Amino acid sequence: MAIISVAGKQYLVEKGDTILTNKLPNKEGESFDAQDLLSSAKLKLTVKGQQAGEKIKVLKYKKKKGYKRTYGSKPIFSVVTVS
């Protein structure tokens, strides 16, 4: 088990785990290293691709004015495998 920091967030991972992180600049198939925060061990991470998350809906509303606007977006995540 190791605690790593990727894209500004910390994850508890083991070898072979797959995690979803904030979108990374790395392309699909590229590898990069991450260091365990508790020890000096290094882990090799491989980007498997990009994936859209669930839609986040936002509602703007002003009471007694008849104003209501709804919009939303789907955040993009990177799928990363620990090897």
mmCIF file of the N, C-alpha and C atoms, coordinates in Angstrom:
data_MODEL
# 
_entry.id   MODEL 
# 
loop_
_atom_site.group_PDB 
_atom_site.id 
_atom_site.type_symbol 
_atom_site.label_atom_id 
_atom_site.label_alt_id 
_atom_site.label_comp_id 
_atom_site.label_asym_id 
_atom_site.label_entity_id 
_atom_site.label_seq_id 
_atom_site.pdbx_PDB_ins_code 
_atom_site.Cartn_x 
_atom_site.Cartn_y 
_atom_site.Cartn_z 
_atom_site.occupancy 
_atom_site.B_iso_or_equiv 
_atom_site.pdbx_formal_charge 
_atom_site.auth_seq_id 
_atom_site.auth_comp_id 
_atom_site.auth_asym_id 
_atom_site.auth_atom_id 
_atom_site.pdbx_PDB_model_num 
ATOM 1   N N  . MET A 1 1  ? 0.836   -1.190 0.000   1.00 0.00 ? 1  MET A N  1 
ATOM 2   C CA . MET A 1 1  ? 0.000   0.000  0.000   1.00 0.00 ? 1  MET A CA 1 
ATOM 3   C C  . MET A 1 1  ? 0.873   1.243  0.000   1.00 0.00 ? 1  MET A C  1 
ATOM 4   N N  . ALA A 1 2  ? 0.400   2.248  -0.695  1.00 0.00 ? 2  ALA A N  1 
ATOM 5   C CA . ALA A 1 2  ? 1.150   3.499  -0.777  1.00 0.00 ? 2  ALA A CA 1 
ATOM 6   C C  . ALA A 1 2  ? 0.168   4.657  -0.885  1.00 0.00 ? 2  ALA A C  1 
ATOM 7   N N  . ILE A 1 3  ? 0.581   5.802  -0.407  1.00 0.00 ? 3  ILE A N  1 
ATOM 8   C CA . ILE A 1 3  ? -0.194  7.029  -0.568  1.00 0.00 ? 3  ILE A CA 1 
ATOM 9   C C  . ILE A 1 3  ? 0.559   7.901  -1.557  1.00 0.00 ? 3  ILE A C  1 
ATOM 10  N N  . ILE A 1 4  ? -0.114  8.234  -2.670  1.00 0.00 ? 4  ILE A N  1 
ATOM 11  C CA . ILE A 1 4  ? 0.528   9.045  -3.702  1.00 0.00 ? 4  ILE A CA 1 
ATOM 12  C C  . ILE A 1 4  ? -0.282  10.317 -3.923  1.00 0.00 ? 4  ILE A C  1 
ATOM 13  N N  . SER A 1 5  ? 0.372   11.312 -4.486  1.00 0.00 ? 5  SER A N  1 
ATOM 14  C CA . SER A 1 5  ? -0.285  12.566 -4.822  1.00 0.00 ? 5  SER A CA 1 
ATOM 15  C C  . SER A 1 5  ? -0.267  12.725 -6.343  1.00 0.00 ? 5  SER A C  1 
ATOM 16  N N  . VAL A 1 6  ? -1.465  12.803 -6.944  1.00 0.00 ? 6  VAL A N  1 
ATOM 17  C CA . VAL A 1 6  ? -1.601  12.953 -8.394  1.00 0.00 ? 6  VAL A CA 1 
ATOM 18  C C  . VAL A 1 6  ? -2.633  14.042 -8.655  1.00 0.00 ? 6  VAL A C  1 
ATOM 19  N N  . ALA A 1 7  ? -2.264  15.024 -9.463  1.00 0.00 ? 7  ALA A N  1 
ATOM 20  C CA . ALA A 1 7  ? -3.167  16.102 -9.875  1.00 0.00 ? 7  ALA A CA 1 
ATOM 21  C C  . ALA A 1 7  ? -3.765  16.832 -8.675  1.00 0.00 ? 7  ALA A C  1 
ATOM 22  N N  . GLY A 1 8  ? -2.970  17.005 -7.625  1.00 0.00 ? 8  GLY A N  1 
ATOM 23  C CA . GLY A 1 8  ? -3.410  17.779 -6.471  1.00 0.00 ? 8  GLY A CA 1 
ATOM 24  C C  . GLY A 1 8  ? -4.255  17.013 -5.469  1.00 0.00 ? 8  GLY A C  1 
ATOM 25  N N  . LYS A 1 9  ? -4.442  15.718 -5.653  1.00 0.00 ? 9  LYS A N  1 
ATOM 26  C CA . LYS A 1 9  ? -5.218  14.909 -4.717  1.00 0.00 ? 9  LYS A CA 1 
ATOM 27  C C  . LYS A 1 9  ? -4.385  13.711 -4.286  1.00 0.00 ? 9  LYS A C  1 
ATOM 28  N N  . GLN A 1 10 ? -4.690  13.185 -3.098  1.00 0.00 ? 10 GLN A N  1 
ATOM 29  C CA . GLN A 1 10 ? -3.963  12.041 -2.580  1.00 0.00 ? 10 GLN A CA 1 
ATOM 30  C C  . GLN A 1 10 ? -4.822  10.788 -2.689  1.00 0.00 ? 10 GLN A C  1 
ATOM 31  N N  . TYR A 1 11 ? -4.167  9.662  -3.027  1.00 0.00 ? 11 TYR A N  1 
ATOM 32  C CA . TYR A 1 11 ? -4.861  8.394  -3.208  1.00 0.00 ? 11 TYR A CA 1 
ATOM 33  C C  . TYR A 1 11 ? -4.116  7.294  -2.472  1.00 0.00 ? 11 TYR A C  1 
ATOM 34  N N  . LEU A 1 12 ? -4.861  6.367  -1.869  1.00 0.00 ? 12 LEU A N  1 
ATOM 35  C CA . LEU A 1 12 ? -4.300  5.174  -1.256  1.00 0.00 ? 12 LEU A CA 1 
ATOM 36  C C  . LEU A 1 12 ? -4.399  4.063  -2.293  1.00 0.00 ? 12 LEU A C  1 
ATOM 37  N N  . VAL A 1 13 ? -3.254  3.576  -2.769  1.00 0.00 ? 13 VAL A N  1 
ATOM 38  C CA . VAL A 1 13 ? -3.247  2.618  -3.878  1.00 0.00 ? 13 VAL A CA 1 
ATOM 39  C C  . VAL A 1 13 ? -2.373  1.411  -3.569  1.00 0.00 ? 13 VAL A C  1 
ATOM 40  N N  . GLU A 1 14 ? -2.619  0.355  -4.332  1.00 0.00 ? 14 GLU A N  1 
ATOM 41  C CA . GLU A 1 14 ? -1.780  -0.838 -4.338  1.00 0.00 ? 14 GLU A CA 1 
ATOM 42  C C  . GLU A 1 14 ? -1.422  -1.140 -5.780  1.00 0.00 ? 14 GLU A C  1 
ATOM 43  N N  . LYS A 1 15 ? -0.502  -2.047 -5.981  1.00 0.00 ? 15 LYS A N  1 
ATOM 44  C CA . LYS A 1 15 ? -0.101  -2.427 -7.334  1.00 0.00 ? 15 LYS A CA 1 
ATOM 45  C C  . LYS A 1 15 ? -1.298  -3.046 -8.061  1.00 0.00 ? 15 LYS A C  1 
ATOM 46  N N  . GLY A 1 16 ? -1.554  -2.579 -9.290  1.00 0.00 ? 16 GLY A N  1 
ATOM 47  C CA . GLY A 1 16 ? -2.654  -3.103 -10.082 1.00 0.00 ? 16 GLY A CA 1 
ATOM 48  C C  . GLY A 1 16 ? -3.949  -2.316 -9.958  1.00 0.00 ? 16 GLY A C  1 
ATOM 49  N N  . ASP A 1 17 ? -4.014  -1.330 -9.056  1.00 0.00 ? 17 ASP A N  1 
ATOM 50  C CA . ASP A 1 17 ? -5.223  -0.524 -8.887  1.00 0.00 ? 17 ASP A CA 1 
ATOM 51  C C  . ASP A 1 17 ? -5.429  0.425  -10.061 1.00 0.00 ? 17 ASP A C  1 
ATOM 52  N N  . THR A 1 18 ? -6.683  0.765  -10.310 1.00 0.00 ? 18 THR A N  1 
ATOM 53  C CA . THR A 1 18 ? -7.048  1.757  -11.317 1.00 0.00 ? 18 THR A CA 1 
ATOM 54  C C  . THR A 1 18 ? -7.780  2.888  -10.601 1.00 0.00 ? 18 THR A C  1 
ATOM 55  N N  . ILE A 1 19 ? -7.350  4.130  -10.855 1.00 0.00 ? 19 ILE A N  1 
ATOM 56  C CA . ILE A 1 19 ? -7.973  5.283  -10.196 1.00 0.00 ? 19 ILE A CA 1 
ATOM 57  C C  . ILE A 1 19 ? -8.416  6.310  -11.232 1.00 0.00 ? 19 ILE A C  1 
ATOM 58  N N  . LEU A 1 20 ? -9.402  7.119  -10.877 1.00 0.00 ? 20 LEU A N  1 
ATOM 59  C CA . LEU A 1 20 ? -9.841  8.250  -11.679 1.00 0.00 ? 20 LEU A CA 1 
ATOM 60  C C  . LEU A 1 20 ? -9.282  9.512  -11.044 1.00 0.00 ? 20 LEU A C  1 
ATOM 61  N N  . THR A 1 21 ? -8.566  10.311 -11.820 1.00 0.00 ? 21 THR A N  1 
ATOM 62  C CA . THR A 1 21 ? -8.006  11.560 -11.315 1.00 0.00 ? 21 THR A CA 1 
ATOM 63  C C  . THR A 1 21 ? -8.494  12.719 -12.166 1.00 0.00 ? 21 THR A C  1 
ATOM 64  N N  . ASN A 1 22 ? -8.213  13.925 -11.710 1.00 0.00 ? 22 ASN A N  1 
ATOM 65  C CA . ASN A 1 22 ? -8.496  15.088 -12.547 1.00 0.00 ? 22 ASN A CA 1 
ATOM 66  C C  . ASN A 1 22 ? -7.721  14.941 -13.846 1.00 0.00 ? 22 ASN A C  1 
ATOM 67  N N  . LYS A 1 23 ? -8.174  15.616 -14.887 1.00 0.00 ? 23 LYS A N  1 
ATOM 68  C CA . LYS A 1 23 ? -7.565  15.474 -16.210 1.00 0.00 ? 23 LYS A CA 1 
ATOM 69  C C  . LYS A 1 23 ? -6.070  15.791 -16.163 1.00 0.00 ? 23 LYS A C  1 
ATOM 70  N N  . LEU A 1 24 ? -5.272  14.874 -16.719 1.00 0.00 ? 24 LEU A N  1 
ATOM 71  C CA . LEU A 1 24 ? -3.820  15.023 -16.771 1.00 0.00 ? 24 LEU A CA 1 
ATOM 72  C C  . LEU A 1 24 ? -3.377  15.421 -18.175 1.00 0.00 ? 24 LEU A C  1 
ATOM 73  N N  . PRO A 1 25 ? -2.245  16.120 -18.301 1.00 0.00 ? 25 PRO A N  1 
ATOM 74  C CA . PRO A 1 25 ? -1.757  16.497 -19.630 1.00 0.00 ? 25 PRO A CA 1 
ATOM 75  C C  . PRO A 1 25 ? -1.143  15.322 -20.398 1.00 0.00 ? 25 PRO A C  1 
ATOM 76  N N  . ASN A 1 26 ? -0.893  14.208 -19.731 1.00 0.00 ? 26 ASN A N  1 
ATOM 77  C CA . ASN A 1 26 ? -0.282  13.047 -20.386 1.00 0.00 ? 26 ASN A CA 1 
ATOM 78  C C  . ASN A 1 26 ? -1.255  12.415 -21.367 1.00 0.00 ? 26 ASN A C  1 
ATOM 79  N N  . LYS A 1 27 ? -0.718  11.850 -22.459 1.00 0.00 ? 27 LYS A N  1 
ATOM 80  C CA . LYS A 1 27 ? -1.540  11.191 -23.461 1.00 0.00 ? 27 LYS A CA 1 
ATOM 81  C C  . LYS A 1 27 ? -1.754  9.731  -23.087 1.00 0.00 ? 27 LYS A C  1 
ATOM 82  N N  . GLU A 1 28 ? -2.690  9.097  -23.778 1.00 0.00 ? 28 GLU A N  1 
ATOM 83  C CA . GLU A 1 28 ? -3.012  7.704  -23.516 1.00 0.00 ? 28 GLU A CA 1 
ATOM 84  C C  . GLU A 1 28 ? -1.801  6.813  -23.781 1.00 0.00 ? 28 GLU A C  1 
ATOM 85  N N  . GLY A 1 29 ? -1.489  5.943  -22.826 1.00 0.00 ? 29 GLY A N  1 
ATOM 86  C CA . GLY A 1 29 ? -0.359  5.032  -22.954 1.00 0.00 ? 29 GLY A CA 1 
ATOM 87  C C  . GLY A 1 29 ? 0.935   5.567  -22.352 1.00 0.00 ? 29 GLY A C  1 
ATOM 88  N N  . GLU A 1 30 ? 1.004   6.851  -22.037 1.00 0.00 ? 30 GLU A N  1 
ATOM 89  C CA . GLU A 1 30 ? 2.220   7.421  -21.439 1.00 0.00 ? 30 GLU A CA 1 
ATOM 90  C C  . GLU A 1 30 ? 2.333   7.002  -19.983 1.00 0.00 ? 30 GLU A C  1 
ATOM 91  N N  . SER A 1 31 ? 3.559   6.864  -19.520 1.00 0.00 ? 31 SER A N  1 
ATOM 92  C CA . SER A 1 31 ? 3.824   6.512  -18.131 1.00 0.00 ? 31 SER A CA 1 
ATOM 93  C C  . SER A 1 31 ? 4.521   7.656  -17.426 1.00 0.00 ? 31 SER A C  1 
ATOM 94  N N  . PHE A 1 32 ? 4.316   7.727  -16.111 1.00 0.00 ? 32 PHE A N  1 
ATOM 95  C CA . PHE A 1 32 ? 5.025   8.705  -15.293 1.00 0.00 ? 32 PHE A CA 1 
ATOM 96  C C  . PHE A 1 32 ? 5.198   8.126  -13.895 1.00 0.00 ? 32 PHE A C  1 
ATOM 97  N N  . ASP A 1 33 ? 6.122   8.706  -13.141 1.00 0.00 ? 33 ASP A N  1 
ATOM 98  C CA . ASP A 1 33 ? 6.430   8.214  -11.801 1.00 0.00 ? 33 ASP A CA 1 
ATOM 99  C C  . ASP A 1 33 ? 5.736   9.053  -10.742 1.00 0.00 ? 33 ASP A C  1 
ATOM 100 N N  . ALA A 1 34 ? 5.355   8.395  -9.651  1.00 0.00 ? 34 ALA A N  1 
ATOM 101 C CA . ALA A 1 34 ? 4.807   9.071  -8.480  1.00 0.00 ? 34 ALA A CA 1 
ATOM 102 C C  . ALA A 1 34 ? 5.520   8.498  -7.267  1.00 0.00 ? 34 ALA A C  1 
ATOM 103 N N  . GLN A 1 35 ? 5.818   9.350  -6.303  1.00 0.00 ? 35 GLN A N  1 
ATOM 104 C CA . GLN A 1 35 ? 6.546   8.907  -5.122  1.00 0.00 ? 35 GLN A CA 1 
ATOM 105 C C  . GLN A 1 35 ? 5.578   8.708  -3.971  1.00 0.00 ? 35 GLN A C  1 
ATOM 106 N N  . ASP A 1 36 ? 5.803   7.641  -3.206  1.00 0.00 ? 36 ASP A N  1 
ATOM 107 C CA . ASP A 1 36 ? 5.017   7.378  -2.011  1.00 0.00 ? 36 ASP A CA 1 
ATOM 108 C C  . ASP A 1 36 ? 5.290   8.498  -1.012  1.00 0.00 ? 36 ASP A C  1 
ATOM 109 N N  . LEU A 1 37 ? 4.250   9.060  -0.410  1.00 0.00 ? 37 LEU A N  1 
ATOM 110 C CA . LEU A 1 37 ? 4.420   10.176 0.516   1.00 0.00 ? 37 LEU A CA 1 
ATOM 111 C C  . LEU A 1 37 ? 4.974   9.741  1.867   1.00 0.00 ? 37 LEU A C  1 
ATOM 112 N N  . LEU A 1 38 ? 4.831   8.456  2.214   1.00 0.00 ? 38 LEU A N  1 
ATOM 113 C CA . LEU A 1 38 ? 5.296   7.979  3.508   1.00 0.00 ? 38 LEU A CA 1 
ATOM 114 C C  . LEU A 1 38 ? 6.686   7.347  3.459   1.00 0.00 ? 38 LEU A C  1 
ATOM 115 N N  . SER A 1 39 ? 7.109   6.895  2.289   1.00 0.00 ? 39 SER A N  1 
ATOM 116 C CA . SER A 1 39 ? 8.439   6.301  2.160   1.00 0.00 ? 39 SER A CA 1 
ATOM 117 C C  . SER A 1 39 ? 9.073   6.823  0.874   1.00 0.00 ? 39 SER A C  1 
ATOM 118 N N  . SER A 1 40 ? 10.237  6.323  0.561   1.00 0.00 ? 40 SER A N  1 
ATOM 119 C CA . SER A 1 40 ? 10.942  6.807  -0.634  1.00 0.00 ? 40 SER A CA 1 
ATOM 120 C C  . SER A 1 40 ? 10.673  5.938  -1.863  1.00 0.00 ? 40 SER A C  1 
ATOM 121 N N  . ALA A 1 41 ? 9.691   5.039  -1.785  1.00 0.00 ? 41 ALA A N  1 
ATOM 122 C CA . ALA A 1 41 ? 9.380   4.158  -2.914  1.00 0.00 ? 41 ALA A CA 1 
ATOM 123 C C  . ALA A 1 41 ? 8.747   4.943  -4.054  1.00 0.00 ? 41 ALA A C  1 
ATOM 124 N N  . LYS A 1 42 ? 9.062   4.524  -5.287  1.00 0.00 ? 42 LYS A N  1 
ATOM 125 C CA . LYS A 1 42 ? 8.477   5.159  -6.463  1.00 0.00 ? 42 LYS A CA 1 
ATOM 126 C C  . LYS A 1 42 ? 7.550   4.164  -7.148  1.00 0.00 ? 42 LYS A C  1 
ATOM 127 N N  . LEU A 1 43 ? 6.438   4.669  -7.638  1.00 0.00 ? 43 LEU A N  1 
ATOM 128 C CA . LEU A 1 43 ? 5.472   3.853  -8.357  1.00 0.00 ? 43 LEU A CA 1 
ATOM 129 C C  . LEU A 1 43 ? 5.378   4.342  -9.795  1.00 0.00 ? 43 LEU A C  1 
ATOM 130 N N  . LYS A 1 44 ? 5.182   3.418  -10.720 1.00 0.00 ? 44 LYS A N  1 
ATOM 131 C CA . LYS A 1 44 ? 5.020   3.778  -12.122 1.00 0.00 ? 44 LYS A CA 1 
ATOM 132 C C  . LYS A 1 44 ? 3.530   3.789  -12.435 1.00 0.00 ? 44 LYS A C  1 
ATOM 133 N N  . LEU A 1 45 ? 3.027   4.907  -12.946 1.00 0.00 ? 45 LEU A N  1 
ATOM 134 C CA . LEU A 1 45 ? 1.619   5.059  -13.292 1.00 0.00 ? 45 LEU A CA 1 
ATOM 135 C C  . LEU A 1 45 ? 1.484   5.166  -14.804 1.00 0.00 ? 45 LEU A C  1 
ATOM 136 N N  . THR A 1 46 ? 0.456   4.537  -15.357 1.00 0.00 ? 46 THR A N  1 
ATOM 137 C CA . THR A 1 46 ? 0.207   4.561  -16.794 1.00 0.00 ? 46 THR A CA 1 
ATOM 138 C C  . THR A 1 46 ? -1.186  5.119  -17.049 1.00 0.00 ? 46 THR A C  1 
ATOM 139 N N  . VAL A 1 47 ? -1.276  6.092  -17.961 1.00 0.00 ? 47 VAL A N  1 
ATOM 140 C CA . VAL A 1 47 ? -2.566  6.675  -18.325 1.00 0.00 ? 47 VAL A CA 1 
ATOM 141 C C  . VAL A 1 47 ? -3.247  5.740  -19.325 1.00 0.00 ? 47 VAL A C  1 
ATOM 142 N N  . LYS A 1 48 ? -4.444  5.280  -18.990 1.00 0.00 ? 48 LYS A N  1 
ATOM 143 C CA . LYS A 1 48 ? -5.190  4.365  -19.859 1.00 0.00 ? 48 LYS A CA 1 
ATOM 144 C C  . LYS A 1 48 ? -6.170  5.096  -20.760 1.00 0.00 ? 48 LYS A C  1 
ATOM 145 N N  . GLY A 1 49 ? -6.503  6.331  -20.446 1.00 0.00 ? 49 GLY A N  1 
ATOM 146 C CA . GLY A 1 49 ? -7.418  7.079  -21.294 1.00 0.00 ? 49 GLY A CA 1 
ATOM 147 C C  . GLY A 1 49 ? -8.132  8.180  -20.530 1.00 0.00 ? 49 GLY A C  1 
ATOM 148 N N  . GLN A 1 50 ? -9.097  8.801  -21.196 1.00 0.00 ? 50 GLN A N  1 
ATOM 149 C CA . GLN A 1 50 ? -9.899  9.868  -20.616 1.00 0.00 ? 50 GLN A CA 1 
ATOM 150 C C  . GLN A 1 50 ? -11.343 9.373  -20.533 1.00 0.00 ? 50 GLN A C  1 
ATOM 151 N N  . GLN A 1 51 ? -12.081 9.922  -19.570 1.00 0.00 ? 51 GLN A N  1 
ATOM 152 C CA . GLN A 1 51 ? -13.459 9.496  -19.377 1.00 0.00 ? 51 GLN A CA 1 
ATOM 153 C C  . GLN A 1 51 ? -14.260 10.667 -18.827 1.00 0.00 ? 51 GLN A C  1 
ATOM 154 N N  . ALA A 1 52 ? -15.480 10.832 -19.300 1.00 0.00 ? 52 ALA A N  1 
ATOM 155 C CA . ALA A 1 52 ? -16.354 11.893 -18.791 1.00 0.00 ? 52 ALA A CA 1 
ATOM 156 C C  . ALA A 1 52 ? -17.077 11.389 -17.553 1.00 0.00 ? 52 ALA A C  1 
ATOM 157 N N  . GLY A 1 53 ? -17.195 12.251 -16.565 1.00 0.00 ? 53 GLY A N  1 
ATOM 158 C CA . GLY A 1 53 ? -17.883 11.897 -15.335 1.00 0.00 ? 53 GLY A CA 1 
ATOM 159 C C  . GLY A 1 53 ? -19.379 12.145 -15.460 1.00 0.00 ? 53 GLY A C  1 
ATOM 160 N N  . GLU A 1 54 ? -20.087 12.056 -14.327 1.00 0.00 ? 54 GLU A N  1 
ATOM 161 C CA . GLU A 1 54 ? -21.513 12.317 -14.322 1.00 0.00 ? 54 GLU A CA 1 
ATOM 162 C C  . GLU A 1 54 ? -21.773 13.802 -14.520 1.00 0.00 ? 54 GLU A C  1 
ATOM 163 N N  . LYS A 1 55 ? -22.902 14.122 -15.117 1.00 0.00 ? 55 LYS A N  1 
ATOM 164 C CA . LYS A 1 55 ? -23.242 15.503 -15.392 1.00 0.00 ? 55 LYS A CA 1 
ATOM 165 C C  . LYS A 1 55 ? -23.536 16.240 -14.083 1.00 0.00 ? 55 LYS A C  1 
ATOM 166 N N  . ILE A 1 56 ? -22.945 17.422 -13.950 1.00 0.00 ? 56 ILE A N  1 
ATOM 167 C CA . ILE A 1 56 ? -23.182 18.276 -12.798 1.00 0.00 ? 56 ILE A CA 1 
ATOM 168 C C  . ILE A 1 56 ? -24.160 19.356 -13.233 1.00 0.00 ? 56 ILE A C  1 
ATOM 169 N N  . LYS A 1 57 ? -25.321 19.419 -12.570 1.00 0.00 ? 57 LYS A N  1 
ATOM 170 C CA . LYS A 1 57 ? -26.331 20.412 -12.921 1.00 0.00 ? 57 LYS A CA 1 
ATOM 171 C C  . LYS A 1 57 ? -26.259 21.588 -11.957 1.00 0.00 ? 57 LYS A C  1 
ATOM 172 N N  . VAL A 1 58 ? -26.377 22.798 -12.504 1.00 0.00 ? 58 VAL A N  1 
ATOM 173 C CA . VAL A 1 58 ? -26.338 24.021 -11.711 1.00 0.00 ? 58 VAL A CA 1 
ATOM 174 C C  . VAL A 1 58 ? -27.620 24.788 -11.999 1.00 0.00 ? 58 VAL A C  1 
ATOM 175 N N  . LEU A 1 59 ? -28.282 25.259 -10.950 1.00 0.00 ? 59 LEU A N  1 
ATOM 176 C CA . LEU A 1 59 ? -29.517 26.009 -11.087 1.00 0.00 ? 59 LEU A CA 1 
ATOM 177 C C  . LEU A 1 59 ? -29.331 27.396 -10.485 1.00 0.00 ? 59 LEU A C  1 
ATOM 178 N N  . LYS A 1 60 ? -29.582 28.424 -11.279 1.00 0.00 ? 60 LYS A N  1 
ATOM 179 C CA . LYS A 1 60 ? -29.588 29.800 -10.782 1.00 0.00 ? 60 LYS A CA 1 
ATOM 180 C C  . LYS A 1 60 ? -31.048 30.202 -10.610 1.00 0.00 ? 60 LYS A C  1 
ATOM 181 N N  . TYR A 1 61 ? -31.394 30.809 -9.478  1.00 0.00 ? 61 TYR A N  1 
ATOM 182 C CA . TYR A 1 61 ? -32.781 31.116 -9.189  1.00 0.00 ? 61 TYR A CA 1 
ATOM 183 C C  . TYR A 1 61 ? -32.856 32.373 -8.336  1.00 0.00 ? 61 TYR A C  1 
ATOM 184 N N  . LYS A 1 62 ? -33.783 33.256 -8.680  1.00 0.00 ? 62 LYS A N  1 
ATOM 185 C CA . LYS A 1 62 ? -34.040 34.447 -7.861  1.00 0.00 ? 62 LYS A CA 1 
ATOM 186 C C  . LYS A 1 62 ? -35.519 34.462 -7.517  1.00 0.00 ? 62 LYS A C  1 
ATOM 187 N N  . LYS A 1 63 ? -35.802 34.432 -6.237  1.00 0.00 ? 63 LYS A N  1 
ATOM 188 C CA . LYS A 1 63 ? -37.196 34.368 -5.811  1.00 0.00 ? 63 LYS A CA 1 
ATOM 189 C C  . LYS A 1 63 ? -37.952 35.652 -6.170  1.00 0.00 ? 63 LYS A C  1 
ATOM 190 N N  . LYS A 1 64 ? -39.207 35.494 -6.484  1.00 0.00 ? 64 LYS A N  1 
ATOM 191 C CA . LYS A 1 64 ? -40.148 36.573 -6.787  1.00 0.00 ? 64 LYS A CA 1 
ATOM 192 C C  . LYS A 1 64 ? -39.814 37.356 -8.060  1.00 0.00 ? 64 LYS A C  1 
ATOM 193 N N  . LYS A 1 65 ? -38.868 36.950 -8.824  1.00 0.00 ? 65 LYS A N  1 
ATOM 194 C CA . LYS A 1 65 ? -38.460 37.671 -10.039 1.00 0.00 ? 65 LYS A CA 1 
ATOM 195 C C  . LYS A 1 65 ? -38.742 36.888 -11.313 1.00 0.00 ? 65 LYS A C  1 
ATOM 196 N N  . GLY A 1 66 ? -39.078 35.613 -11.189 1.00 0.00 ? 66 GLY A N  1 
ATOM 197 C CA . GLY A 1 66 ? -39.327 34.796 -12.364 1.00 0.00 ? 66 GLY A CA 1 
ATOM 198 C C  . GLY A 1 66 ? -38.059 34.420 -13.118 1.00 0.00 ? 66 GLY A C  1 
ATOM 199 N N  . TYR A 1 67 ? -36.919 34.499 -12.438 1.00 0.00 ? 67 TYR A N  1 
ATOM 200 C CA . TYR A 1 67 ? -35.629 34.210 -13.074 1.00 0.00 ? 67 TYR A CA 1 
ATOM 201 C C  . TYR A 1 67 ? -35.169 32.824 -12.661 1.00 0.00 ? 67 TYR A C  1 
ATOM 202 N N  . LYS A 1 68 ? -34.964 31.957 -13.656 1.00 0.00 ? 68 LYS A N  1 
ATOM 203 C CA . LYS A 1 68 ? -34.435 30.625 -13.385 1.00 0.00 ? 68 LYS A CA 1 
ATOM 204 C C  . LYS A 1 68 ? -33.620 30.180 -14.590 1.00 0.00 ? 68 LYS A C  1 
ATOM 205 N N  . ARG A 1 69 ? -32.382 29.755 -14.368 1.00 0.00 ? 69 ARG A N  1 
ATOM 206 C CA . ARG A 1 69 ? -31.499 29.267 -15.428 1.00 0.00 ? 69 ARG A CA 1 
ATOM 207 C C  . ARG A 1 69 ? -30.869 27.955 -14.964 1.00 0.00 ? 69 ARG A C  1 
ATOM 208 N N  . THR A 1 70 ? -30.837 26.995 -15.863 1.00 0.00 ? 70 THR A N  1 
ATOM 209 C CA . THR A 1 70 ? -30.209 25.710 -15.570 1.00 0.00 ? 70 THR A CA 1 
ATOM 210 C C  . THR A 1 70 ? -29.130 25.448 -16.607 1.00 0.00 ? 70 THR A C  1 
ATOM 211 N N  . TYR A 1 71 ? -27.979 25.018 -16.146 1.00 0.00 ? 71 TYR A N  1 
ATOM 212 C CA . TYR A 1 71 ? -26.921 24.604 -17.049 1.00 0.00 ? 71 TYR A CA 1 
ATOM 213 C C  . TYR A 1 71 ? -26.119 23.505 -16.368 1.00 0.00 ? 71 TYR A C  1 
ATOM 214 N N  . GLY A 1 72 ? -25.271 22.849 -17.119 1.00 0.00 ? 72 GLY A N  1 
ATOM 215 C CA . GLY A 1 72 ? -24.494 21.756 -16.553 1.00 0.00 ? 72 GLY A CA 1 
ATOM 216 C C  . GLY A 1 72 ? -23.263 21.463 -17.381 1.00 0.00 ? 72 GLY A C  1 
ATOM 217 N N  . SER A 1 73 ? -22.425 20.595 -16.837 1.00 0.00 ? 73 SER A N  1 
ATOM 218 C CA . SER A 1 73 ? -21.215 20.189 -17.541 1.00 0.00 ? 73 SER A CA 1 
ATOM 219 C C  . SER A 1 73 ? -20.804 18.806 -17.068 1.00 0.00 ? 73 SER A C  1 
ATOM 220 N N  . LYS A 1 74 ? -20.000 18.149 -17.885 1.00 0.00 ? 74 LYS A N  1 
ATOM 221 C CA . LYS A 1 74 ? -19.451 16.845 -17.518 1.00 0.00 ? 74 LYS A CA 1 
ATOM 222 C C  . LYS A 1 74 ? -17.949 17.001 -17.336 1.00 0.00 ? 74 LYS A C  1 
ATOM 223 N N  . PRO A 1 75 ? -17.436 16.788 -16.117 1.00 0.00 ? 75 PRO A N  1 
ATOM 224 C CA . PRO A 1 75 ? -15.988 16.893 -15.919 1.00 0.00 ? 75 PRO A CA 1 
ATOM 225 C C  . PRO A 1 75 ? -15.256 15.737 -16.606 1.00 0.00 ? 75 PRO A C  1 
ATOM 226 N N  . ILE A 1 76 ? -14.043 15.998 -17.072 1.00 0.00 ? 76 ILE A N  1 
ATOM 227 C CA . ILE A 1 76 ? -13.225 14.991 -17.729 1.00 0.00 ? 76 ILE A CA 1 
ATOM 228 C C  . ILE A 1 76 ? -12.215 14.445 -16.709 1.00 0.00 ? 76 ILE A C  1 
ATOM 229 N N  . PHE A 1 77 ? -12.124 13.128 -16.620 1.00 0.00 ? 77 PHE A N  1 
ATOM 230 C CA . PHE A 1 77 ? -11.198 12.451 -15.727 1.00 0.00 ? 77 PHE A CA 1 
ATOM 231 C C  . PHE A 1 77 ? -10.185 11.642 -16.541 1.00 0.00 ? 77 PHE A C  1 
ATOM 232 N N  . SER A 1 78 ? -9.022  11.416 -15.961 1.00 0.00 ? 78 SER A N  1 
ATOM 233 C CA . SER A 1 78 ? -8.032  10.515 -16.543 1.00 0.00 ? 78 SER A CA 1 
ATOM 234 C C  . SER A 1 78 ? -8.077  9.194  -15.792 1.00 0.00 ? 78 SER A C  1 
ATOM 235 N N  . VAL A 1 79 ? -8.062  8.090  -16.521 1.00 0.00 ? 79 VAL A N  1 
ATOM 236 C CA . VAL A 1 79 ? -8.035  6.751  -15.930 1.00 0.00 ? 79 VAL A CA 1 
ATOM 237 C C  . VAL A 1 79 ? -6.572  6.336  -15.849 1.00 0.00 ? 79 VAL A C  1 
ATOM 238 N N  . VAL A 1 80 ? -6.083  6.075  -14.625 1.00 0.00 ? 80 VAL A N  1 
ATOM 239 C CA . VAL A 1 80 ? -4.664  5.779  -14.387 1.00 0.00 ? 80 VAL A CA 1 
ATOM 240 C C  . VAL A 1 80 ? -4.541  4.419  -13.702 1.00 0.00 ? 80 VAL A C  1 
ATOM 241 N N  . THR A 1 81 ? -3.597  3.608  -14.176 1.00 0.00 ? 81 THR A N  1 
ATOM 242 C CA . THR A 1 81 ? -3.330  2.299  -13.586 1.00 0.00 ? 81 THR A CA 1 
ATOM 243 C C  . THR A 1 81 ? -1.968  2.313  -12.908 1.00 0.00 ? 81 THR A C  1 
ATOM 244 N N  . VAL A 1 82 ? -1.909  1.738  -11.712 1.00 0.00 ? 82 VAL A N  1 
ATOM 245 C CA . VAL A 1 82 ? -0.658  1.639  -10.953 1.00 0.00 ? 82 VAL A CA 1 
ATOM 246 C C  . VAL A 1 82 ? 0.018   0.329  -11.313 1.00 0.00 ? 82 VAL A C  1 
ATOM 247 N N  . SER A 1 83 ? 1.308   0.420  -11.711 1.00 0.00 ? 83 SER A N  1 
ATOM 248 C CA . SER A 1 83 ? 2.030   -0.811 -12.051 1.00 0.00 ? 83 SER A CA 1 
ATOM 249 C C  . SER A 1 83 ? 3.357   -0.870 -11.337 1.00 0.00 ? 83 SER A C  1 
# 
